[in-house]
Amino acid sequence: MTVALAIAVAMAGLAPASASAAQTALVPATAAASASDSAKAARLDALYEQYWEQMLELNPLAATFQGDPRYNDRLPNILSEDYRRQSHDFTARWLKTVEDVGPEGLQGQDLLSYQIFVRDAKMELEGERFPAWQQPINQFYNLASTVVQLGSGTGAQPFRTVQDYDDWNKRASRIPAIFDQAIANMKIGVRNGVVQPRALMEKVVPQLDALIKDEPEDTLFWGPIKNFPEGFSEADKQRLSAEYAALIGERLMPAYRELRAYIVDEYMPHTRASSGMDALPGGEAWYAYRARNSTTTGLSPARIHQIGLDEVARIHGEIRKVMAEVGFEGSLQDFFKFMQSDPRFSFDSEEALLAYYRGLEAKIDRKVPELFSLTPKAPFEIRPVEAFRAQSAAGGSYMRPSQDGSRPGIFYVNTYDLPTRKTWDAEDLYLHEAIPGHHFQLALQQELTGLPKFRRFGGETAFSEGWGLYAESLGKDLGVYTDPYNHFGYLQNELWRAIRLVVDTGLHSKGWTREQVIAYMLENSAESETQATAEAERYMAIPGQALAYKIGELKIKELRARAEEALGEDFDIRAFHAEVLKDGSVPLDVLEGKIDRWIAARRG
């Protein structure tokens, strides 16, 4: 029987017609069990592949962002009740299909894939009881901005061929119906008291104003017409220009104006003065769910809040040690201001900044073999952030390598506004974004070609960002943080992630106001009021998301301490890091289970 036929038979739950009971009886029990387990794993792999294909068809935008062009002309009404029902039925059906196979006999990656698939599906179904669909727009997730990114020619939607242009024309024609649905959903939210904070919606209006123009040629949607690829015929250019002018002028801009008018005239008076989810109907349970989903743990908001307070106090103590070491006299806030303003911590030029980071690469690479046996095959390089996006880009970011090997992993260093780029911030930023942080984790995950696609192309923020923060903690072992001011840089960034635990849970489970959050951040960190305000509103818009970073780091540290205690002299840091990274991004509860199994196996 061929492999393909074996998988098909296994998926159908049938025995091969040619295998008699007598023949089966001749197979030793252990071999028969092994064959059965292998068949189950193969069956699940085939199911995961089928699931992925159906998921992309149901979620054509997901396919576009994956670089799969098959559904680039489709845009279902993702805010409609019918689509929510389809999504529920899809998830429930696939959960039952996979659970019917069961985990018995699965090992290694096969067991992890099963656990992750089932966990994620159950979390998705649990979340359906909360009315997020009644709050479809805020300043952080603005549907109107998302479709502009797609249609501007600079996002995931391709504009390389005439077919690409026709695909977007067809897809974009469905945007007005989704805007209408957003308005209908917000009206239901108003009736139910499920509305956004006023402070957030006040930021949405200028976002819409920046997109609404009288002439199609002045909109961002006109970008693909201004930038036709070479080789398009004049006839195609004229046809597409006329069609896009009609699309933008007669359908998209009227839809944008209608959405803006509803928000300003009807929705804004019903927005709330409160800041957190606990002010919403069922908000306490809703936020507890968001916290569990974001952290991939069972931690309650109250427990996370206390963890945050404890971590802030601990890190303040560590920073005071640095102050004593360098002989600084004054308060924490005085020290924060000194670290931000003293000219000794500035770079003289962009070239000096880049040279500093490249020197870090050489220094850290020498120490990497002492801590890591598993490293990615993909090459790595450091580049400055391109000038056109530097003003709005983060201080550092990582782009994973291309699957075909044509592009290395890239650590982008922002050299814009050079005085704000501090020498003391370089070492921890490099460890987080580059090596051994995101480059090791993301490049290794991409090299796991045998993983189901839902794992290879998915990810858990608590794991990936938790690993990035954990990587920062390895600085002294990797030969950096030898200067106390650079050690402060690590502590300052660790402090900011701890503060997130306090203020996010304070906002959404303890009745904190936006103003209380801003005041707490200003009192306990070196952040400016502008940055603190933006961060506070981010936490209001996406409750629970900011919890993932620090909780992920603490879990990895906890598991390392557990392994060190259990294994004693047999603990191998290189083997531990390999075990954490070798399976790609996983939920923290799944990570804990696999590390516990790894400890048990090494103890014999």
DRENLUM-548820 format. One record per residue (C-alpha): x, y, z; residue number from 1. Coordinates in nm, 4 decimals. Layout:
# residues N
((X,Y,Z),NUM)
...
This chain:
# residues 604
((0.0000,0.0000,0.0000),1)
((0.1426,0.3435,-0.0939),2)
((0.1987,0.6138,0.1660),3)
((-0.0772,0.8256,0.0144),4)
((-0.3221,0.5373,0.0237),5)
((-0.2178,0.4485,0.3783),6)
((-0.2904,0.8035,0.4917),7)
((-0.6240,0.8037,0.3081),8)
((-0.7227,0.4760,0.4688),9)
((-0.6125,0.5955,0.8109),10)
((-0.8137,0.9157,0.7712),11)
((-1.1200,0.7102,0.6828),12)
((-1.0687,0.4975,0.9942),13)
((-1.0548,0.1773,0.7872),14)
((-0.8198,-0.1220,0.7866),15)
((-0.6485,-0.2155,0.4602),16)
((-0.8577,-0.4692,0.2716),17)
((-0.5551,-0.6943,0.2162),18)
((-0.4608,-0.7229,0.5846),19)
((-0.6197,-1.0308,0.7400),20)
((-0.6585,-1.0953,1.1108),21)
((-0.4125,-1.3828,1.0844),22)
((-0.1496,-1.1625,0.9262),23)
((-0.1990,-0.8975,1.1963),24)
((-0.1634,-1.1569,1.4705),25)
((0.1854,-1.2497,1.3463),26)
((0.3157,-0.8952,1.4174),27)
((0.4816,-0.8616,1.7613),28)
((0.2784,-0.6507,2.0038),29)
((0.5373,-0.3740,2.0358),30)
((0.5813,-0.3501,1.6596),31)
((0.2053,-0.3440,1.6090),32)
((0.1706,-0.0665,1.8655),33)
((0.4490,0.1297,1.7007),34)
((0.2881,0.0907,1.3592),35)
((-0.0456,0.2009,1.5040),36)
((0.1109,0.5088,1.6635),37)
((0.2846,0.5984,1.3379),38)
((-0.0409,0.5609,1.1476),39)
((-0.2151,0.7877,1.3990),40)
((0.0575,1.0510,1.3637),41)
((0.0338,1.0324,0.9841),42)
((-0.3432,1.0620,1.0035),43)
((-0.3168,1.3735,1.2187),44)
((-0.0575,1.5290,0.9896),45)
((-0.2933,1.4809,0.6970),46)
((-0.5791,1.6313,0.8973),47)
((-0.3696,1.9325,0.9944),48)
((-0.2841,1.9940,0.6304),49)
((-0.6516,1.9694,0.5341),50)
((-0.7437,2.2012,0.8204),51)
((-0.4868,2.4576,0.7084),52)
((-0.6145,2.4602,0.3527),53)
((-0.9741,2.5061,0.4652),54)
((-0.8707,2.7751,0.7151),55)
((-0.7054,2.9796,0.4399),56)
((-1.0168,2.9551,0.2256),57)
((-1.2359,3.0654,0.5156),58)
((-0.9883,3.3431,0.6041),59)
((-0.8650,3.4790,0.2694),60)
((-0.6865,3.7692,0.4364),61)
((-0.4781,3.5180,0.6318),62)
((-0.3828,3.3558,0.3030),63)
((-0.2785,3.6916,0.1605),64)
((-0.0595,3.7665,0.4612),65)
((0.0991,3.4218,0.4230),66)
((0.1889,3.5062,0.0638),67)
((-0.0699,3.2646,-0.0784),68)
((-0.2401,3.4466,-0.3708),69)
((-0.5266,3.2048,-0.4362),70)
((-0.7912,3.4092,-0.2552),71)
((-0.6629,3.7634,-0.3088),72)
((-0.9945,3.8655,-0.4689),73)
((-1.2074,3.7522,-0.1738),74)
((-1.3219,3.9404,0.1354),75)
((-1.6041,3.7853,0.3360),76)
((-1.8012,4.0030,0.5738),77)
((-1.5851,3.9104,0.8714),78)
((-1.7995,4.1161,1.1120),79)
((-2.1301,3.9502,1.0251),80)
((-2.3287,3.7067,1.2370),81)
((-2.3224,3.4574,0.9505),82)
((-1.9429,3.4651,0.9350),83)
((-1.9151,3.4223,1.3124),84)
((-2.1406,3.1171,1.2821),85)
((-1.9273,2.9746,1.0012),86)
((-1.6124,3.0282,1.2073),87)
((-1.7674,2.8604,1.5102),88)
((-1.8822,2.5601,1.3109),89)
((-1.5404,2.5320,1.1462),90)
((-1.3486,2.5383,1.4746),91)
((-1.5904,2.3067,1.6551),92)
((-1.5849,2.0550,1.3695),93)
((-1.2063,2.0466,1.3510),94)
((-1.1678,2.0236,1.7268),95)
((-1.3963,1.7202,1.7340),96)
((-1.2178,1.5661,1.4337),97)
((-0.8766,1.5906,1.5992),98)
((-0.9978,1.4917,1.9471),99)
((-1.1653,1.1846,1.7989),100)
((-0.8192,1.0671,1.6953),101)
((-0.6877,1.1281,2.0462),102)
((-0.3376,1.1744,2.1905),103)
((-0.2718,0.8181,2.3066),104)
((0.0577,0.6856,2.1731),105)
((0.1747,1.0207,2.0365),106)
((0.5243,1.1397,2.1225),107)
((0.7566,1.4298,2.0531),108)
((0.6372,1.6772,1.7923),109)
((0.3239,1.4741,1.7236),110)
((0.2126,1.5087,2.0857),111)
((0.2971,1.8785,2.0940),112)
((0.1030,1.9448,1.7746),113)
((-0.2006,1.7669,1.9148),114)
((-0.1836,1.9572,2.2454),115)
((-0.1410,2.2957,2.0763),116)
((-0.4173,2.2385,1.8222),117)
((-0.6686,2.1273,2.0853),118)
((-0.5745,2.4002,2.3303),119)
((-0.5981,2.6799,2.0742),120)
((-0.9295,2.5560,1.9361),121)
((-1.0826,2.5342,2.2839),122)
((-0.9606,2.8829,2.3716),123)
((-1.1092,3.0201,2.0498),124)
((-1.4464,2.8617,2.1212),125)
((-1.4424,2.9848,2.4799),126)
((-1.3788,3.3387,2.3605),127)
((-1.6923,3.3402,2.1464),128)
((-1.9084,3.4079,2.4498),129)
((-1.7604,3.7547,2.4825),130)
((-1.8970,4.0314,2.2553),131)
((-1.5743,4.1619,2.1022),132)
((-1.7614,4.1967,1.7730),133)
((-1.9621,4.4820,1.9281),134)
((-1.6386,4.6854,1.9542),135)
((-1.4951,4.6516,1.6023),136)
((-1.2889,4.9725,1.5954),137)
((-1.0383,5.1500,1.8183),138)
((-0.7276,5.3571,1.7591),139)
((-0.4970,5.0533,1.7692),140)
((-0.7015,4.8134,1.5559),141)
((-0.8737,5.0353,1.3029),142)
((-1.0291,4.8350,1.0207),143)
((-1.0255,5.1433,0.7987),144)
((-0.6482,5.1716,0.8351),145)
((-0.5950,4.8011,0.7762),146)
((-0.7638,4.8000,0.4361),147)
((-0.5698,5.1101,0.3336),148)
((-0.2460,4.9273,0.4108),149)
((-0.3609,4.6450,0.1854),150)
((-0.4787,4.8709,-0.0969),151)
((-0.1942,5.1213,-0.0954),152)
((0.0470,4.8908,-0.2733),153)
((0.2916,4.8796,0.0193),154)
((0.1381,4.5951,0.2182),155)
((0.0706,4.2239,0.1825),156)
((-0.1685,4.2602,-0.1133),157)
((0.0467,4.2205,-0.4283),158)
((0.0267,4.4572,-0.7252),159)
((0.2654,4.2973,-0.9719),160)
((0.0327,4.1788,-1.2488),161)
((-0.2903,4.2896,-1.4128),162)
((-0.4583,3.9999,-1.2341),163)
((-0.3330,4.1380,-0.9012),164)
((-0.4967,4.4731,-0.9807),165)
((-0.8224,4.3026,-1.0759),166)
((-0.8093,4.0948,-0.7575),167)
((-0.7874,4.4039,-0.5378),168)
((-1.0642,4.5792,-0.7296),169)
((-1.2924,4.2850,-0.6596),170)
((-1.1842,4.2492,-0.2959),171)
((-1.2088,4.6217,-0.2221),172)
((-1.5618,4.6402,-0.3609),173)
((-1.6701,4.4443,-0.0516),174)
((-1.5239,4.6932,0.1975),175)
((-1.8380,4.9143,0.2182),176)
((-2.0471,4.6170,0.3337),177)
((-1.7986,4.5504,0.6156),178)
((-1.8058,4.9173,0.7210),179)
((-2.1861,4.8989,0.7249),180)
((-2.1600,4.5887,0.9421),181)
((-1.9186,4.7660,1.1770),182)
((-2.1756,5.0418,1.2232),183)
((-2.4545,4.7892,1.2817),184)
((-2.2417,4.6049,1.5375),185)
((-2.1519,4.9273,1.7206),186)
((-2.5232,5.0142,1.7394),187)
((-2.5851,4.6806,1.9121),188)
((-2.2936,4.7572,2.1426),189)
((-2.4488,5.0913,2.2336),190)
((-2.7752,4.9180,2.3272),191)
((-2.5860,4.6628,2.5380),192)
((-2.3431,4.9025,2.7006),193)
((-2.0466,4.7411,2.5225),194)
((-1.8732,5.0546,2.3977),195)
((-1.5197,5.1886,2.3687),196)
((-1.3630,5.4456,2.6022),197)
((-1.4053,5.7974,2.4697),198)
((-1.0294,5.8636,2.4871),199)
((-0.9679,5.5919,2.2271),200)
((-1.2395,5.6936,1.9834),201)
((-1.1168,6.0521,1.9916),202)
((-0.7956,5.9162,1.8364),203)
((-0.9877,5.7291,1.5660),204)
((-1.1456,6.0397,1.4134),205)
((-0.8194,6.2052,1.3005),206)
((-0.7059,5.8672,1.1661),207)
((-1.0139,5.8602,0.9424),208)
((-0.9744,6.2268,0.8499),209)
((-0.6237,6.1562,0.7225),210)
((-0.7617,5.8914,0.4860),211)
((-1.0679,6.0713,0.3479),212)
((-0.9971,6.2788,0.0376),213)
((-1.2165,6.4520,-0.2206),214)
((-1.0249,6.3186,-0.5206),215)
((-0.9363,5.9501,-0.5729),216)
((-0.5895,6.0542,-0.6905),217)
((-0.5184,6.2075,-0.3489),218)
((-0.5965,5.8906,-0.1499),219)
((-0.3522,5.6208,-0.0472),220)
((-0.5673,5.3780,-0.2477),221)
((-0.4325,5.5451,-0.5606),222)
((-0.0798,5.4201,-0.4877),223)
((-0.0970,5.1170,-0.7188),224)
((-0.2123,5.3385,-1.0085),225)
((0.0731,5.5832,-0.9506),226)
((0.3177,5.2949,-0.9482),227)
((0.2221,5.0650,-1.2349),228)
((0.4830,4.7929,-1.2900),229)
((0.6763,4.7949,-1.6138),230)
((0.5190,4.5997,-1.8949),231)
((0.1559,4.6988,-1.8431),232)
((-0.0102,4.7957,-2.1724),233)
((-0.1622,5.1406,-2.2144),234)
((-0.5032,4.9817,-2.2538),235)
((-0.4692,4.8043,-1.9185),236)
((-0.3445,5.1219,-1.7509),237)
((-0.6391,5.3226,-1.8803),238)
((-0.8932,5.0565,-1.7853),239)
((-0.7521,5.0070,-1.4352),240)
((-0.7200,5.3814,-1.3739),241)
((-1.0873,5.4326,-1.4645),242)
((-1.2014,5.1365,-1.2552),243)
((-0.9969,5.2415,-0.9504),244)
((-1.1203,5.6015,-0.9786),245)
((-1.4793,5.4740,-0.9709),246)
((-1.4044,5.2279,-0.6879),247)
((-1.2409,5.4915,-0.4697),248)
((-1.4631,5.7885,-0.5526),249)
((-1.8002,5.6167,-0.5696),250)
((-1.7682,5.3342,-0.3151),251)
((-1.4740,5.3597,-0.0751),252)
((-1.4712,5.7295,0.0135),253)
((-1.8502,5.7398,0.0685),254)
((-1.8143,5.4381,0.2989),255)
((-1.5345,5.6104,0.4928),256)
((-1.7393,5.9275,0.5275),257)
((-2.0409,5.7318,0.6501),258)
((-1.8282,5.5501,0.9096),259)
((-1.6768,5.8766,1.0314),260)
((-2.0167,6.0454,1.0516),261)
((-2.1612,5.7625,1.2585),262)
((-1.8679,5.7636,1.5013),263)
((-1.8716,6.1416,1.5495),264)
((-2.2468,6.2058,1.5509),265)
((-2.3952,5.8926,1.7061),266)
((-2.1318,5.6713,1.8690),267)
((-1.9180,5.9312,2.0452),268)
((-2.1947,6.0510,2.2808),269)
((-2.2356,5.6915,2.4036),270)
((-1.8642,5.6214,2.4631),271)
((-1.7651,5.5690,2.8232),272)
((-1.5506,5.7674,3.0618),273)
((-1.4171,5.4473,3.2208),274)
((-1.0949,5.2936,3.0936),275)
((-1.0976,4.9210,3.1673),276)
((-1.2868,4.6076,3.0707),277)
((-1.4186,4.5621,3.4238),278)
((-1.6614,4.8474,3.3523),279)
((-1.8280,4.6438,3.0748),280)
((-2.1055,4.3860,3.1218),281)
((-1.9278,4.0603,3.2123),282)
((-1.6003,4.2483,3.1848),283)
((-1.4309,4.0780,3.4787),284)
((-1.4653,3.7319,3.3241),285)
((-1.3846,3.8702,2.9796),286)
((-1.0541,4.0154,3.0979),287)
((-0.9648,3.7005,3.2895),288)
((-1.0086,3.5110,2.9634),289)
((-0.7954,3.7645,2.7755),290)
((-0.5213,3.7279,3.0371),291)
((-0.5229,3.3487,3.0110),292)
((-0.5254,3.3589,2.6334),293)
((-0.2406,3.6098,2.6123),294)
((-0.0138,3.4475,2.8688),295)
((-0.1132,3.0885,2.7779),296)
((-0.1276,3.0183,3.1523),297)
((-0.3980,2.9865,3.4140),298)
((-0.2793,3.2925,3.6060),299)
((-0.5544,3.5229,3.7343),300)
((-0.5385,3.9004,3.6863),301)
((-0.4971,3.9427,4.0637),302)
((-0.1978,3.7089,4.0663),303)
((-0.0423,3.8788,3.7636),304)
((-0.0884,4.2203,3.9273),305)
((0.0979,4.1062,4.2371),306)
((0.3740,3.9505,4.0273),307)
((0.4119,4.2864,3.8567),308)
((0.4319,4.4792,4.1848),309)
((0.6904,4.2364,4.3205),310)
((0.8983,4.2581,4.0029),311)
((0.8886,4.6396,3.9989),312)
((1.0107,4.6478,4.3602),313)
((1.2847,4.3911,4.2896),314)
((1.4111,4.5709,3.9790),315)
((1.4085,4.9076,4.1552),316)
((1.6341,4.7441,4.4129),317)
((1.8703,4.6224,4.1400),318)
((1.8831,4.9698,3.9864),319)
((1.9708,5.1178,4.3261),320)
((2.2643,4.8772,4.3392),321)
((2.3848,5.0184,4.0075),322)
((2.3437,5.3714,4.1465),323)
((2.5608,5.2781,4.4452),324)
((2.8174,5.1086,4.2218),325)
((2.8669,5.4228,4.0110),326)
((2.8464,5.6560,4.3113),327)
((2.5293,5.8349,4.2044),328)
((2.3580,6.0403,4.4737),329)
((1.9906,6.1206,4.4334),330)
((1.6553,5.9509,4.3773),331)
((1.5590,5.6879,4.1240),332)
((1.3947,5.9563,3.9141),333)
((1.7121,6.1656,3.9310),334)
((1.9075,5.8658,3.8037),335)
((1.6586,5.8019,3.5235),336)
((1.6968,6.1636,3.4090),337)
((2.0754,6.1399,3.4270),338)
((2.0791,5.8254,3.2136),339)
((1.8593,5.9939,2.9523),340)
((2.0432,6.3264,2.9379),341)
((2.4136,6.2720,3.0001),342)
((2.6016,6.3131,2.6682),343)
((2.8416,6.0279,2.7439),344)
((2.5622,5.7831,2.6551),345)
((2.5068,5.9207,2.3030),346)
((2.6545,5.8042,1.9742),347)
((2.8579,6.0505,1.7698),348)
((2.7233,5.9305,1.4347),349)
((2.5134,5.6691,1.2598),350)
((2.8336,5.4929,1.1592),351)
((2.9470,5.4788,1.5217),352)
((2.6137,5.3307,1.6284),353)
((2.6245,5.0593,1.3609),354)
((2.9892,4.9834,1.4377),355)
((2.8970,4.9408,1.8040),356)
((2.6285,4.6850,1.7220),357)
((2.8556,4.4967,1.4839),358)
((3.1166,4.4828,1.7561),359)
((2.8544,4.3311,1.9857),360)
((2.7837,4.0631,1.7263),361)
((3.1474,3.9551,1.7214),362)
((3.1780,3.9654,2.1024),363)
((2.8586,3.7685,2.1697),364)
((2.9193,3.5145,1.8924),365)
((3.2399,3.4088,2.0668),366)
((3.0428,3.3135,2.3776),367)
((2.7376,3.1585,2.2109),368)
((2.8835,2.8012,2.1976),369)
((2.9103,2.8018,2.5773),370)
((2.5319,2.8376,2.6087),371)
((2.3886,2.6976,2.2839),372)
((2.4300,2.3741,2.0911),373)
((2.1280,2.4384,1.8675),374)
((2.1609,2.7433,1.6428),375)
((1.9892,2.8353,1.3150),376)
((2.1455,2.7606,0.9781),377)
((2.0188,3.0880,0.8318),378)
((2.2710,3.3719,0.8064),379)
((2.2255,3.6952,0.9961),380)
((2.3134,4.0579,0.9399),381)
((2.2664,4.4045,1.0872),382)
((2.1147,4.6847,0.8797),383)
((1.9990,5.0393,0.9539),384)
((1.6244,5.1012,0.9290),385)
((1.5426,5.2499,0.5891),386)
((1.5032,5.6288,0.5929),387)
((1.1426,5.6248,0.4647),388)
((1.0144,5.4421,0.7730),389)
((1.2702,5.5329,1.0376),390)
((1.0664,5.8100,1.1998),391)
((0.7852,5.5750,1.3046),392)
((0.9846,5.2536,1.3506),393)
((1.0930,5.0987,1.6799),394)
((1.4486,5.1315,1.8054),395)
((1.5210,4.7804,1.6861),396)
((1.3329,4.5007,1.5141),397)
((1.3937,4.1615,1.3584),398)
((1.2848,4.0179,1.0238),399)
((1.3042,3.6423,0.9949),400)
((1.4956,3.4924,0.6995),401)
((1.3128,3.3953,0.3825),402)
((1.2124,3.0335,0.3453),403)
((1.4132,2.9919,0.0249),404)
((1.7337,3.1208,0.1837),405)
((1.7562,3.4259,-0.0410),406)
((1.7270,3.6711,0.2499),407)
((1.9118,3.6401,0.5835),408)
((1.7662,3.7139,0.9220),409)
((1.7941,4.0904,0.9643),410)
((1.8339,4.2957,1.2809),411)
((1.7183,4.6463,1.1884),412)
((1.8775,4.9216,1.3994),413)
((1.7042,5.2591,1.3989),414)
((1.9509,5.5456,1.3627),415)
((1.6836,5.8164,1.3335),416)
((1.6901,6.0884,1.6026),417)
((2.0374,5.9779,1.7082),418)
((2.0421,6.1530,2.0506),419)
((1.7632,5.9205,2.1695),420)
((1.9662,5.6071,2.0845),421)
((2.1610,5.5366,2.4020),422)
((2.4765,5.3309,2.4372),423)
((2.3373,5.1675,2.7492),424)
((2.0356,5.0398,2.5548),425)
((2.2366,4.8610,2.2847),426)
((2.3445,4.5385,2.4515),427)
((2.0037,4.4300,2.5803),428)
((1.8349,4.5349,2.2519),429)
((2.0801,4.3246,2.0517),430)
((2.0297,4.0214,2.2767),431)
((1.6500,4.0527,2.2469),432)
((1.6044,4.1229,1.8772),433)
((1.9066,3.9432,1.7352),434)
((2.1256,3.6778,1.8999),435)
((2.0269,3.4765,2.0950),436)
((1.6785,3.6313,2.0956),437)
((1.4420,3.6497,1.8014),438)
((1.6957,3.5363,1.5401),439)
((1.7567,3.2083,1.7195),440)
((1.3895,3.1444,1.7997),441)
((1.2226,3.2539,1.4756),442)
((1.4870,3.1310,1.2322),443)
((1.4962,2.7914,1.4025),444)
((1.1165,2.7661,1.3913),445)
((1.1187,2.8420,1.0205),446)
((1.3691,2.5599,0.9658),447)
((1.1286,2.3058,1.1203),448)
((0.9900,2.2051,0.7819),449)
((0.8304,1.8921,0.9237),450)
((0.5938,2.0846,1.1496),451)
((0.2275,2.1293,1.0587),452)
((0.1725,2.4687,0.8992),453)
((-0.0470,2.5943,1.1815),454)
((0.2611,2.5689,1.4035),455)
((0.5308,2.6664,1.1582),456)
((0.3557,2.9848,1.0532),457)
((0.1837,3.0535,1.3828),458)
((0.3212,3.1524,1.7165),459)
((0.2533,3.2476,2.0747),460)
((0.3497,3.5970,2.1887),461)
((0.4141,3.4733,2.5424),462)
((0.6742,3.2303,2.4089),463)
((0.8445,3.4429,2.1429),464)
((0.8583,3.7647,2.3453),465)
((0.9240,3.5704,2.6632),466)
((1.2253,3.4151,2.4920),467)
((1.3405,3.7605,2.3794),468)
((1.3331,3.8886,2.7384),469)
((1.4973,3.5725,2.8682),470)
((1.7729,3.6194,2.6101),471)
((1.8390,3.9655,2.7595),472)
((1.9003,3.8005,3.0977),473)
((2.1905,3.5993,2.9512),474)
((2.4006,3.9106,2.8934),475)
((2.6670,3.8573,3.1584),476)
((2.7168,3.4945,3.0522),477)
((2.7583,3.6169,2.6941),478)
((3.0267,3.8679,2.7824),479)
((2.8256,4.1896,2.8013),480)
((2.6751,4.4048,3.0804),481)
((3.0296,4.4393,3.2171),482)
((2.9754,4.8158,3.2399),483)
((2.7253,4.9077,3.5165),484)
((2.5508,5.1597,3.2916),485)
((2.4902,4.8916,3.0292),486)
((2.3581,4.6670,3.3053),487)
((2.1148,4.9494,3.3870),488)
((1.9955,4.9319,3.0262),489)
((1.8904,4.5717,3.0801),490)
((1.7229,4.6557,3.4115),491)
((1.5363,4.9524,3.2611),492)
((1.3852,4.7370,2.9887),493)
((1.3020,4.4606,3.2343),494)
((1.1360,4.7225,3.4558),495)
((0.9157,4.8436,3.1717),496)
((0.7855,4.4913,3.1067),497)
((0.7137,4.4463,3.4790),498)
((0.5247,4.7775,3.4890),499)
((0.3044,4.6452,3.2097),500)
((0.1810,4.3677,3.4405),501)
((0.0798,4.6223,3.7028),502)
((-0.0924,4.8751,3.4795),503)
((-0.2691,4.6368,3.2403),504)
((-0.4286,4.4443,3.5269),505)
((-0.4861,4.7695,3.7137),506)
((-0.6798,4.9094,3.4179),507)
((-0.8951,4.6089,3.3490),508)
((-0.9489,4.4361,3.6833),509)
((-0.8968,4.6996,3.9533),510)
((-1.0787,5.0032,3.8198),511)
((-0.7701,5.2115,3.7457),512)
((-0.8232,5.5137,3.5262),513)
((-0.6160,5.6119,3.2274),514)
((-0.4715,5.8954,3.4357),515)
((-0.3735,5.6579,3.7194),516)
((-0.1861,5.4378,3.4743),517)
((0.0052,5.7302,3.3258),518)
((0.0953,5.8585,3.6730),519)
((0.2203,5.5141,3.7821),520)
((0.4419,5.4817,3.4755),521)
((0.5883,5.8290,3.5202),522)
((0.6576,5.7682,3.8898),523)
((0.8229,5.4300,3.8465),524)
((1.0174,5.4507,3.5182),525)
((1.2163,5.6785,3.2915),526)
((0.9424,5.7098,3.0280),527)
((0.8186,6.0457,2.9021),528)
((0.4559,6.1552,2.9445),529)
((0.4015,6.1243,2.5687),530)
((0.5231,5.7651,2.5678),531)
((0.3352,5.6785,2.8864),532)
((0.0108,5.8148,2.7393),533)
((0.0523,5.6165,2.4179),534)
((0.1269,5.3007,2.6158),535)
((-0.1722,5.3492,2.8464),536)
((-0.4054,5.3830,2.5476),537)
((-0.2510,5.0783,2.3838),538)
((-0.3340,4.8718,2.6934),539)
((-0.6880,5.0096,2.6919),540)
((-0.7325,4.9070,2.3274),541)
((-0.5875,4.5549,2.3453),542)
((-0.6480,4.4285,2.7006),543)
((-0.4151,4.1550,2.8201),544)
((-0.1734,4.1581,2.5270),545)
((0.1015,4.3354,2.7210),546)
((0.0989,4.0631,2.9874),547)
((0.2576,3.8081,2.7571),548)
((0.6129,3.9450,2.7578),549)
((0.7115,3.9323,3.1238),550)
((0.5029,3.6252,3.2043),551)
((0.6782,3.4377,2.9231),552)
((1.0219,3.5349,3.0514),553)
((0.9366,3.4398,3.4095),554)
((0.8058,3.0984,3.2994),555)
((1.1272,3.0172,3.1106),556)
((1.3333,3.1261,3.4127),557)
((1.1132,2.9173,3.6414),558)
((1.1581,2.6083,3.4244),559)
((1.5340,2.6599,3.4110),560)
((1.5495,2.6836,3.7920),561)
((1.3368,2.3687,3.8195),562)
((1.5692,2.1808,3.5855),563)
((1.8822,2.3028,3.7667),564)
((1.7442,2.1874,4.1010),565)
((1.6246,1.8506,3.9724),566)
((1.9365,1.7653,3.7707),567)
((2.2064,1.9205,3.9880),568)
((2.5505,1.8618,3.8401),569)
((2.3886,1.6905,3.5410),570)
((2.2172,2.0129,3.4325),571)
((2.3454,2.1246,3.0920),572)
((2.2498,2.4799,2.9966),573)
((2.3147,2.4067,2.6291),574)
((2.0786,2.1096,2.6348),575)
((1.8144,2.3108,2.8224),576)
((1.8199,2.5905,2.5653),577)
((1.7996,2.3359,2.2839),578)
((1.4942,2.1761,2.4440),579)
((1.3189,2.5121,2.4829),580)
((1.3832,2.6147,2.1203),581)
((1.3728,2.2939,1.9196),582)
((0.9938,2.2719,1.8833),583)
((0.9200,2.6289,1.7802),584)
((0.6748,2.8572,1.9569),585)
((0.4430,2.6766,2.1991),586)
((0.1968,2.7851,2.4703),587)
((0.3617,2.8182,2.8098),588)
((0.1581,2.5357,2.9625),589)
((0.2703,2.3091,2.6783),590)
((0.6303,2.4277,2.7272),591)
((0.6104,2.3399,3.0954),592)
((0.4843,1.9899,3.0157),593)
((0.7610,1.9180,2.7679),594)
((1.0351,2.0516,2.9980),595)
((0.9011,1.8337,3.2805),596)
((0.9198,1.5310,3.0490),597)
((1.2719,1.6324,2.9475),598)
((1.3791,1.6547,3.3128),599)
((1.2276,1.3140,3.3877),600)
((1.4041,1.1569,3.0892),601)
((1.7435,1.2999,3.1891),602)
((1.7021,1.1750,3.5450),603)
((1.6630,0.8259,3.3971),604)
